[in-house]
Amino acid sequence: MIQLTHLSTRYTSKKVKKQSLWIPEHHLTFIQGLSGSGKSTLLYKLGLISRDQKYHYKYQNQDIMTLSSRQQAKLRRYTIGYVFQDYGLLENMSVAECLKYYCYLSGKSFDEDAMKVLLDKVHLDCHFNQKVKTLSGGEKQRLAIACALLKEPEILILDEPTSALDEINERDIFQLLKDLLKTENCTIIVASHSYLVEEYADCIYEMNEQGIVLKKECEDQPMSHVQKIMQPRIKFLLYYLKQSFHNERLMNILMVIVLALGSLGTLVIQKSIDQALMDVDDKMRRISDFQMMIESQDVSQKLGVYRDASPLPQELIENIQEFSGVKKVYPYFDLSVQVGEQTVPVYPLYPENHLEGKLFQTIQDNRHLYPSYHSLYQFINDNNEYHFSHFIFDSEVTVNQEVPVSGIMAIGMNVAYESSLDYMLMDYSDMQAMALRAGVEPVKSAYVIFCDNIDALNELEDYIVKKYENIYINDQFQDNILLINTKNETIRMYTMEKYITMILFALIFVYMCYWSLKRREKELTILKANGVMFDEFIFILNMDQVLKMFLSFICVLILSWIIQIQSLEMIAILCFIYGLSLLCSILLSCVMVKNLNPEKIFRN
């Protein structure tokens, strides 16, 4: 006996009545009533697909409403067969595919001979390869009944199975149901407003203004119940994926293309970022030497007398030489030159120093001496001299050696060593050779350092500031802030484009996922009504997306190889895009499955 109690019913009035229902086992029970009287709602509760849980449902002396959602899903899969008013068939399948679909859903193997016997049982004569959408209404109804019988249900529920049929086909369906009681161990419950019900029914309930009224009664015939074991589900899940991928070919192709274009577009932007950064770095290398000078703090206190200042720690120099990104560390020579009555400082010109754009005049290609334009250029013209010869180390050791002038520094061009416009630059190798002949060693209180790039220069400066005290750092050889801002602005601009592209295409992909799920909403609802569980939904829906992502990934790899965009960073970007898309897809599928409402969908 199937017992439903505490049922809330409403007819034309707003008054809600609490009703009860007893369905005798192994009989054909009809639920009669006009359209809108609540017949379908009652069947949804009998089939455990109603969201209303405020009623009592007893079957085999077990309170069904106390079972977990998985246990109720198991009942829908193996115990309850449901034939919907619009048949609940997948129209784009063939008859054989439809039967195989329900076989795998019920955990059974597909046997063509057994299927022919089943079709004969429901009086359906059609070819296995015939498409469901080409069948007549009566043939679809018979096929839907055959699919429901595949699970060998103990309860078979049919919602208005003859509403779209003429009287001849209607009688055939009712007689078929009557005959099934002789061969099947099941209880059949049918909702119908047909006047032919009286001829075939064992038990009749009518839904009217009085509520659920028993019109025809019969004796209960308890059936023997077989405990069914949960069958492996992987065969059905894989078959469903195959059918879904095949039936939604156009949508799947579009989604693969969208995801591939988004991924490829992001990779192209990343390539542009890399190229732009290379261009910025190249430009920075042309205009900047990535140079700094470190001195003992007391150099300035002793008015630039390097020889008397405290020496820099040897440990510091060794650590700097081993520091990542440091290109070269040079000892410093304190040198000046006598020009008439004036003593002019001479600063080293290292191999790493660039002179492009800094010269007023080039006299020779070999790098030797470069006086500043200020006052010295006029001196050269007046005396017709292109060399200087009276040099002084450490303000005390004089060296008389002619050094030719290789060029004149640009007007107003100063150097970072000091703000004065009176200075000269001497090639460092010439300076070293001159010091060697004079027996002069570099000062111990100052060193000049060159780095590979601006980032390494900044990291080194931070390291020195944090680890050592009483060290003065001169980093005015280039405009660090301008260089960093130029690089960061380039990164920021392209990175924004990259993330906008990634998010935009991910959103388009997710929207297409949503659209695809909405198109399949009825199909998913049929699966839910047939006992497919939440975790199975998440598996099949997201494995579907994973397959599309895999195809898209292969396309992107091929295209990126063709247009030569390959890097380790590319893998990280693709992982981010596909990871984001998959996460959104999982969240979307969880929300969609949770919100599946069979009552609402089947009514529409």
Phi and psi in degrees as a GROMACS rama.xvg file:
@    title "Ramachandran Plot"
@    xaxis  label "Phi"
@    yaxis  label "Psi"
@TYPE xy
-99.4987  124.368  ILE-2
-120.775  126.211  GLN-3
-120.321  122.977  LEU-4
-128.731  165.427  THR-5
58.8928  36.5539  HIS-6
-78.555  133.282  LEU-7
-96.4762  118.096  SER-8
-122.975  150.102  THR-9
-139.731  131.932  ARG-10
-107.424  -125.948  TYR-11
-76.5526  -28.4243  THR-12
-84.3753  169.078  SER-13
-85.5149  -4.83669  LYS-14
-73.6818  131.632  LYS-15
-96.8332  130.703  VAL-16
-114.011  143.927  LYS-17
-93.8026  121.481  LYS-18
-125.507  168.123  GLN-19
-133.951  158.967  SER-20
-147.571  134.479  LEU-21
-124.879  120.36  TRP-22
-106.03  119.215  ILE-23
-71.1798  141.521  PRO-24
-75.4761  151.311  GLU-25
57.6222  37.9213  HIS-26
-136.168  165.213  HIS-27
-98.7305  108.799  LEU-28
-108.823  130.969  THR-29
-107.602  140.175  PHE-30
-108.776  112.606  ILE-31
-99.8638  163.177  GLN-32
154.477  157.011  GLY-33
-70.9764  165.581  LEU-34
-59.8994  133.395  SER-35
88.4838  3.11139  GLY-36
-82.2417  -10.5746  SER-37
106.191  15.0495  GLY-38
-62.3465  -49.0011  LYS-39
-63.7048  -39.1878  SER-40
-59.4421  -41.2991  THR-41
-65.1363  -40.377  LEU-42
-66.3961  -37.0221  LEU-43
-59.9226  -37.0179  TYR-44
-71.4124  -39.024  LYS-45
-64.8811  -33.7845  LEU-46
-88.7918  2.9875  GLY-47
60.578  34.4721  LEU-48
-117.905  11.2625  ILE-49
-89.6764  144.546  SER-50
-77.8662  -17.5732  ARG-51
-71.4018  119.126  ASP-52
-112.215  9.85481  GLN-53
-93.9221  54.0324  LYS-54
-151.884  166.304  TYR-55
-106.288  136.021  HIS-56
-133.278  116.326  TYR-57
-117.636  131.959  LYS-58
-143.653  129.506  TYR-59
55.3315  40.2968  GLN-60
60.4479  23.0202  ASN-61
-115.591  134.838  GLN-62
-78.8656  103.226  ASP-63
-64.9419  -33.3035  ILE-64
-71.2577  -12.3421  MET-65
-89.3407  -6.08588  THR-66
-74.9984  155.587  LEU-67
-71.4964  166.919  SER-68
-61.8207  -35.1476  SER-69
-68.0132  -40.1675  ARG-70
-67.0893  -37.9629  GLN-71
-67.2557  -37.8516  GLN-72
-63.3184  -37.4345  ALA-73
-61.9829  -40.3153  LYS-74
-63.1481  -42.3883  LEU-75
-64.2706  -32.7063  ARG-76
-78.1369  -41.2896  ARG-77
-112.386  -20.2182  TYR-78
-110.131  -34.2291  THR-79
-110.441  125.108  ILE-80
-104.635  132.758  GLY-81
-125.998  126.118  TYR-82
-112.655  115.256  VAL-83
-82.5311  165.146  PHE-84
-62.4138  -35.0082  GLN-85
-101.051  26.5502  ASP-86
80.8712  -34.2855  TYR-87
68.5321  31.8536  GLY-88
-102.954  154.958  LEU-89
-91.7819  106.67  LEU-90
-62.1275  -28.6777  GLU-91
-85.2255  2.47791  ASN-92
-92.4813  161.382  MET-93
-85.4815  170.536  SER-94
-60.2106  -44.1202  VAL-95
-63.629  -43.4112  ALA-96
-62.573  -39.0758  GLU-97
-64.4696  -44.6911  CYS-98
-65.644  -41.4195  LEU-99
-63.3753  -39.0378  LYS-100
-57.018  -48.171  TYR-101
-75.7489  -27.7731  TYR-102
-61.6508  -52.188  CYS-103
-65.1602  -35.3594  TYR-104
-62.5345  -33.8068  LEU-105
-90.7526  2.06773  SER-106
78.0595  24.2038  GLY-107
-111.854  156.582  LYS-108
-85.9769  153.239  SER-109
-90.6653  120.48  PHE-110
-124.464  118.162  ASP-111
-62.2169  -39.9904  GLU-112
-64.5676  -42.2709  ASP-113
-63.9122  -34.4739  ALA-114
-68.4289  -36.2296  MET-115
-64.3285  -40.2896  LYS-116
-61.8737  -41.731  VAL-117
-64.3754  -43.086  LEU-118
-65.066  -36.5998  LEU-119
-63.3183  -37.6698  ASP-120
-62.5203  -35.7733  LYS-121
-97.1465  12.6179  VAL-122
59.5853  43.1973  HIS-123
-112.534  119.232  LEU-124
-114.145  99.0274  ASP-125
-152.729  165.573  CYS-126
-83.4201  145.207  HIS-127
-60.3137  -32.8087  PHE-128
-87.8234  0.17408  ASN-129
-70.5956  136.457  GLN-130
-71.472  142.687  LYS-131
-59.7572  -37.5044  VAL-132
-67.2484  -15.0018  LYS-133
-90.1787  -5.74523  THR-134
-77.4923  153.938  LEU-135
-75.837  171.391  SER-136
-59.7176  -43.6103  GLY-137
-65.5322  -38.5419  GLY-138
-67.7403  -39.3242  GLU-139
-63.2203  -39.0073  LYS-140
-64.5561  -41.2909  GLN-141
-66.3405  -40.2246  ARG-142
-64.7838  -39.4837  LEU-143
-63.0511  -39.7351  ALA-144
-65.9545  -41.1932  ILE-145
-61.3878  -42.0622  ALA-146
-63.6578  -39.9031  CYS-147
-67.1539  -34.5839  ALA-148
-73.4986  -17.9331  LEU-149
-58.7718  -32.6744  LEU-150
-83.3231  1.19939  LYS-151
51.2016  60.7733  GLU-152
-73.9792  151.732  PRO-153
-84.9796  -24.9711  GLU-154
-126.642  121.359  ILE-155
-112.582  119.391  LEU-156
-113.805  131.095  ILE-157
-127.968  126.739  LEU-158
-102.754  109.518  ASP-159
46.4216  58.4462  GLU-160
-68.5189  -16.2388  PRO-161
-118.989  13.4984  THR-162
-63.8348  -27.2854  SER-163
-106.555  13.6895  ALA-164
-109.858  155.52  LEU-165
-78.3746  176.482  ASP-166
-64.2733  -36.5417  GLU-167
-63.9632  -49.2258  ILE-168
-66.9734  -31.9823  ASN-169
-63.9933  -44.8762  GLU-170
-64.4091  -37.971  ARG-171
-60.5535  -43.9627  ASP-172
-65.5559  -45.5468  ILE-173
-63.5991  -40.259  PHE-174
-67.5263  -37.252  GLN-175
-58.8063  -44.5213  LEU-176
-63.9768  -39.0351  LEU-177
-64.3008  -41.2455  LYS-178
-68.214  -32.6618  ASP-179
-61.8639  -29.8615  LEU-180
-63.4662  -24.7509  LEU-181
-80.2716  -25.4327  LYS-182
-110.324  -20.4307  THR-183
-113.359  143.075  GLU-184
-88.9978  76.9844  ASN-185
-150.693  165.06  CYS-186
-109.658  130.827  THR-187
-111.928  128.265  ILE-188
-122.964  125.818  ILE-189
-127.516  132.486  VAL-190
-97.1728  127.217  ALA-191
-160.256  148.527  SER-192
-111.351  19.2722  HIS-193
-72.4893  144.306  SER-194
-75.8408  -9.81757  TYR-195
-82.199  -4.95214  LEU-196
-54.5933  -41.8564  VAL-197
-56.1879  -31.9647  GLU-198
-73.9603  -25.597  GLU-199
-115.482  -16.9431  TYR-200
-78.0594  141.978  ALA-201
-89.1644  -33.9578  ASP-202
-141.835  139.207  CYS-203
-131.472  131.896  ILE-204
-116.604  141.693  TYR-205
-119.867  135.51  GLU-206
-103.418  116.031  MET-207
-144.532  -160.559  ASN-208
-63.6524  -26.7562  GLU-209
-80.5595  -8.85492  GLN-210
110.801  -137.528  GLY-211
-97.7326  111.422  ILE-212
-112.008  129.273  VAL-213
-79.3731  117.967  LEU-214
-102.549  -30.8741  LYS-215
-141.862  130.917  LYS-216
-118.81  154.055  GLU-217
-148.38  166.628  CYS-218
-76.0463  142.829  GLU-219
-74.5487  134.726  ASP-220
-121.012  87.3655  GLN-221
-52.9797  133.47  PRO-222
-94.5559  160.884  MET-223
-80.7513  131.97  SER-224
-109.767  130.28  HIS-225
-104.28  127.312  VAL-226
-71.3207  118.029  GLN-227
-94.1885  141.11  LYS-228
-99.9633  138.605  ILE-229
-60.0178  125.546  MET-230
-92.1694  156.729  GLN-231
-56.3472  136.45  PRO-232
-100.511  -8.2319  ARG-233
-62.9877  -34.6089  ILE-234
-62.9434  -43.6003  LYS-235
-65.4833  -43.8043  PHE-236
-61.2677  -43.0674  LEU-237
-68.6455  -39.6617  LEU-238
-64.6825  -41.1589  TYR-239
-62.3365  -43.7071  TYR-240
-59.5236  -43.0509  LEU-241
-61.7156  -47.9765  LYS-242
-64.8293  -43.0559  GLN-243
-62.9885  -43.1667  SER-244
-66.2872  -34.6256  PHE-245
-75.417  -43.2473  HIS-246
-73.9626  -24.3402  ASN-247
-109.247  44.0749  GLU-248
-58.8209  -50.0013  ARG-249
-61.9312  -47.1459  LEU-250
-61.5257  -41.7977  MET-251
-64.3849  -40.9978  ASN-252
-63.0765  -43.7428  ILE-253
-60.8505  -42.1456  LEU-254
-67.5382  -38.713  MET-255
-63.344  -43.0807  VAL-256
-63.8289  -45.7849  ILE-257
-60.3042  -46.7738  VAL-258
-66.7318  -38.2361  LEU-259
-66.7261  -42.8555  ALA-260
-63.5684  -42.973  LEU-261
-61.7391  -44.0752  GLY-262
-66.1829  -44.5366  SER-263
-66.2905  -40.8592  LEU-264
-59.7045  -41.1103  GLY-265
-64.6127  -40.7729  THR-266
-65.5996  -38.0336  LEU-267
-63.9783  -42.6048  VAL-268
-63.4344  -41.4755  ILE-269
-62.3181  -38.6935  GLN-270
-62.6128  -40.016  LYS-271
-64.4921  -38.8755  SER-272
-60.5669  -48.5837  ILE-273
-60.4184  -42.917  ASP-274
-66.9497  -41.3314  GLN-275
-63.38  -40.5494  ALA-276
-66.1398  -37.203  LEU-277
-63.7356  -41.0313  MET-278
-65.1196  -41.8913  ASP-279
-63.5438  -45.0333  VAL-280
-62.4059  -38.7695  ASP-281
-65.9612  -41.9329  ASP-282
-64.5093  -41.3711  LYS-283
-64.65  -36.4389  MET-284
-66.364  -32.0685  ARG-285
-73.6564  -34.7039  ARG-286
-101.847  -8.24264  ILE-287
-134.472  145.548  SER-288
-100.064  -3.87036  ASP-289
51.2477  56.5922  PHE-290
-117.688  145.865  GLN-291
-144.671  160.569  MET-292
-127.06  133.048  MET-293
-113.91  139.65  ILE-294
-136.827  158.047  GLU-295
-65.8494  147.604  SER-296
-61.2008  -28.9703  GLN-297
-86.6689  4.80932  ASP-298
-62.2321  -45.8853  VAL-299
-67.6599  -32.7385  SER-300
-68.3723  -28.7072  GLN-301
-98.4952  20.4202  LYS-302
58.1171  43.5592  LEU-303
79.4555  12.4084  GLY-304
-83.8963  93.7057  VAL-305
-66.0746  -34.762  TYR-306
-65.5199  -33.3024  ARG-307
-92.1643  -5.92123  ASP-308
-78.8983  163.057  ALA-309
-66.6307  138.526  SER-310
-71.1086  150.494  PRO-311
-74.0377  146.276  LEU-312
-60.6722  133.508  PRO-313
-62.4972  -32.8704  GLN-314
-60.0046  -39.678  GLU-315
-61.3125  -46.6068  LEU-316
-63.3461  -41.4943  ILE-317
-65.1525  -41.5391  GLU-318
-65.1896  -38.1916  ASN-319
-65.2419  -41.5767  ILE-320
-62.7161  -29.4301  GLN-321
-92.5398  -3.67506  GLU-322
-70.6461  136.309  PHE-323
-63.7056  131.56  SER-324
94.4173  -5.98407  GLY-325
-83.8915  124.147  VAL-326
-87.6144  -45.8738  LYS-327
-157.705  144.52  LYS-328
-120.917  121.947  VAL-329
-112.62  135.28  TYR-330
-65.9733  158.168  PRO-331
-112.612  138.722  TYR-332
-108.847  133.715  PHE-333
-92.8612  103.018  ASP-334
-131.098  146.276  LEU-335
-142.414  171.259  SER-336
-136.703  142.478  VAL-337
-89.1362  122.1  GLN-338
-122.657  98.5683  VAL-339
63.6344  -123.252  GLY-340
-92.1113  0.569377  GLU-341
-109.721  140.291  GLN-342
-101.715  122.087  THR-343
-112.8  130.117  VAL-344
-66.8021  143.878  PRO-345
-116.483  121.609  VAL-346
-106.941  151.394  TYR-347
-72.0917  140.872  PRO-348
-109.189  106.16  LEU-349
-85.3612  160.852  TYR-350
-57.9506  -28.2578  PRO-351
-78.8779  -13.7848  GLU-352
-76.6154  133.685  ASN-353
-98.4721  142.767  HIS-354
-112.913  -2.20211  LEU-355
-59.2213  126.217  GLU-356
80.2102  3.06437  GLY-357
-110.825  -1.14071  LYS-358
-106.518  140.148  LEU-359
-81.2455  -38.1365  PHE-360
-150.362  137.8  GLN-361
-105.744  125.261  THR-362
-98.862  -40.1545  ILE-363
-148.448  160.214  GLN-364
-76.2273  -34.6039  ASP-365
-67.6263  135.291  ASN-366
-87.6441  119.296  ARG-367
-133.009  -81.8356  HIS-368
-125.808  137.836  LEU-369
-133.022  93.7881  TYR-370
-73.5055  155.664  PRO-371
-74.0288  158.506  SER-372
-67.3461  -33.6963  TYR-373
-61.7373  110.653  HIS-374
69.6925  -30.3085  SER-375
-77.7104  -31.4947  LEU-376
-64.8865  -40.3836  TYR-377
-64.0829  -36.9435  GLN-378
-62.9593  -40.6886  PHE-379
-65.2078  -45.393  ILE-380
-63.0414  -43.1679  ASN-381
-64.2968  -39.3836  ASP-382
-96.2239  -3.81188  ASN-383
53.5535  35.4208  ASN-384
-108.315  143.715  GLU-385
-127.556  32.003  TYR-386
-156.221  160.929  HIS-387
-128.112  153.414  PHE-388
-139.008  -8.01552  SER-389
-108.282  93.3106  HIS-390
-109.063  151.527  PHE-391
-133.531  122.818  ILE-392
-94.3239  136.661  PHE-393
52.6521  29.5892  ASP-394
64.2346  13.3868  SER-395
-146.106  -26.1279  GLU-396
-98.9569  113.465  VAL-397
-94.0885  136.743  THR-398
-128.05  121.813  VAL-399
-100.663  101.744  ASN-400
-150.956  128.285  GLN-401
-74.7142  129.814  GLU-402
-125.004  118.869  VAL-403
-70.5105  150.901  PRO-404
-85.5241  128.011  VAL-405
-97.5847  -18.9253  SER-406
-179.875  169.805  GLY-407
-114.083  131.992  ILE-408
-67.4147  152.647  MET-409
-62.8767  155.479  ALA-410
-60.6081  129.595  ILE-411
77.4364  2.97155  GLY-412
-78.4995  116.984  MET-413
-110.005  177.877  ASN-414
-124.163  163.167  VAL-415
-76.6209  -13.0629  ALA-416
-65.6285  -36.5951  TYR-417
-161.334  170.164  GLU-418
-86.0677  -11.1757  SER-419
-66.0028  147.831  SER-420
-90.5794  -0.697885  LEU-421
-97.378  105.91  ASP-422
-164.693  169.326  TYR-423
-137.138  153.323  MET-424
-113.078  132.014  LEU-425
-121.316  138.166  MET-426
-55.1442  133.888  ASP-427
-62.9913  -33.586  TYR-428
-67.663  -37.2675  SER-429
-64.4337  -40.5119  ASP-430
-65.3984  -42.2692  MET-431
-62.5116  -43.8136  GLN-432
-63.9178  -40.3079  ALA-433
-64.5625  -42.3448  MET-434
-65.6066  -37.2844  ALA-435
-64.0949  -42.4174  LEU-436
-67.0269  -32.0194  ARG-437
-87.6792  -4.97165  ALA-438
70.1609  31.5345  GLY-439
-104.492  135.848  VAL-440
-101.196  158.447  GLU-441
-62.4299  155.55  PRO-442
-69.8699  153.721  VAL-443
-95.7393  -4.58997  LYS-444
-100.903  4.11253  SER-445
-152.729  143.782  ALA-446
-141.599  151.828  TYR-447
-113.389  134.04  VAL-448
-123.255  138.607  ILE-449
-118.405  138.453  PHE-450
-117.064  169  CYS-451
-73.0821  -34.9722  ASP-452
-157.533  177.226  ASN-453
-67.5959  -32.6871  ILE-454
-65.5771  -44.6594  ASP-455
-63.7067  -37.7245  ALA-456
-61.8535  -45.2076  LEU-457
-66.9913  -39.9718  ASN-458
-63.8321  -40.2491  GLU-459
-65.3022  -42.292  LEU-460
-61.4426  -43.4836  GLU-461
-61.8688  -40.6522  ASP-462
-61.6134  -46.5346  TYR-463
-64.8134  -42.6337  ILE-464
-62.3184  -39.7894  VAL-465
-77.0992  -33.3807  LYS-466
-95.8091  -24.4742  LYS-467
-132.076  143.3  TYR-468
-105.262  164.994  GLU-469
59.1  33.2975  ASN-470
-115.997  125.494  ILE-471
-96.1608  130.316  TYR-472
-112.788  124.229  ILE-473
-104.508  105.539  ASN-474
-115.129  27.8671  ASP-475
-88.3983  10.9808  GLN-476
-71.2111  -18.8964  PHE-477
-147.233  158.284  GLN-478
-82.3907  89.5219  ASP-479
-57.7354  -44.8573  ASN-480
-62.5626  -43.972  ILE-481
-62.5952  -44.1459  LEU-482
-63.6148  -44.6755  LEU-483
-65.1166  -43.2543  ILE-484
-63.6409  -38.9068  ASN-485
-61.0097  -45.8686  THR-486
-67.0807  -45.7241  LYS-487
-64.9589  -36.9922  ASN-488
-65.6158  -39.3053  GLU-489
-63.2438  -46.1802  THR-490
-61.9772  -44.1624  ILE-491
-62.7025  -43.1171  ARG-492
-63.7279  -50.3432  MET-493
-71.4552  -35.5363  TYR-494
-64.1041  -39.1597  THR-495
-61.8187  -43.7153  MET-496
-60.3331  -41.3936  GLU-497
-62.7696  -49.0089  LYS-498
-70.3398  -34.5299  TYR-499
-62.0744  -43.7187  ILE-500
-62.9187  -45.7287  THR-501
-60.6347  -48.4506  MET-502
-68.3426  -39.9173  ILE-503
-60.8098  -49.9635  LEU-504
-70.1329  -32.6656  PHE-505
-63.9174  -40.569  ALA-506
-66.9492  -40.1668  LEU-507
-61.9911  -43.2876  ILE-508
-62.3341  -43.8736  PHE-509
-65.0495  -39.4902  VAL-510
-62.7775  -39.7967  TYR-511
-66.4861  -35.2643  MET-512
-60.7491  -44.799  CYS-513
-62.6708  -44.5543  TYR-514
-62.3965  -42.5813  TRP-515
-61.785  -42.276  SER-516
-65.9853  -38.9149  LEU-517
-65.3403  -38.0146  LYS-518
-63.7723  -30.2346  ARG-519
-100.589  13.5213  ARG-520
-59.4672  -43.4589  GLU-521
-65.3717  -42.4641  LYS-522
-60.0284  -43.3218  GLU-523
-66.5747  -34.8142  LEU-524
-66.9871  -38.6933  THR-525
-61.579  -41.3207  ILE-526
-62.2939  -42.5237  LEU-527
-63.3409  -40.6949  LYS-528
-66.3616  -21.3726  ALA-529
-100.771  17.6022  ASN-530
91.1277  11.055  GLY-531
-69.5212  132.134  VAL-532
-92.831  167.281  MET-533
-57.3266  -47.2049  PHE-534
-65.5285  -31.6131  ASP-535
-68.6918  -40.811  GLU-536
-58.4053  -48.1034  PHE-537
-62.4464  -38.1666  ILE-538
-64.4753  -53.5471  PHE-539
-68.7394  -36.5847  ILE-540
-70.7469  -37.9492  LEU-541
-89.2942  -26.0526  ASN-542
-64.8182  -33.8105  MET-543
-58.7986  -44.7067  ASP-544
-69.5824  -37.7231  GLN-545
-62.296  -39.7671  VAL-546
-61.9693  -43.1167  LEU-547
-65.299  -39.79  LYS-548
-64.7568  -38.3535  MET-549
-63.4937  -45.9248  PHE-550
-61.9032  -42.6471  LEU-551
-61.8509  -41.4071  SER-552
-61.2403  -43.6196  PHE-553
-62.3809  -43.8811  ILE-554
-60.4597  -43.5448  CYS-555
-64.2938  -41.9767  VAL-556
-61.4679  -42.9563  LEU-557
-65.0898  -47.6174  ILE-558
-65.5537  -39.2259  LEU-559
-67.1869  -31.7269  SER-560
-68.977  -38.8857  TRP-561
-65.1475  -45.1007  ILE-562
-93.4219  8.9505  ILE-563
60.5108  56.6476  GLN-564
-119.746  90.7291  ILE-565
-134.248  130.438  GLN-566
-166.641  163.219  SER-567
-65.0954  -32.1701  LEU-568
-64.9871  -28.237  GLU-569
-59.2402  -41.3397  MET-570
-62.7798  -42.3044  ILE-571
-63.3901  -40.8641  ALA-572
-64.9552  -45.5723  ILE-573
-63.387  -40.1714  LEU-574
-61.2017  -40.0141  CYS-575
-64.557  -46.69  PHE-576
-62.7939  -50.4763  ILE-577
-70.3047  -34.0052  TYR-578
-64.2404  -44.3614  GLY-579
-63.3645  -44.224  LEU-580
-63.7132  -42.3615  SER-581
-66.9861  -40.8993  LEU-582
-61.2469  -45.943  LEU-583
-62.7568  -39.5657  CYS-584
-63.5283  -42.4244  SER-585
-63.5083  -45.9967  ILE-586
-62.2629  -42.8176  LEU-587
-63.5537  -44.9564  LEU-588
-65.2973  -37.1998  SER-589
-61.7551  -45.5336  CYS-590
-64.9279  -44.3459  VAL-591
-62.9727  -45.0607  MET-592
-66.6672  -41.247  VAL-593
-61.1012  -34.2217  LYS-594
-93.9834  4.57115  ASN-595
-60.2168  125.301  LEU-596
-123.692  93.3371  ASN-597
-54.8093  -41.2011  PRO-598
-58.1349  -49.0197  GLU-599
-66.1833  -43.7319  LYS-600
-68.9464  -44.063  ILE-601
-71.5578  -27.9799  PHE-602
-68.9786  -31.0541  ARG-603
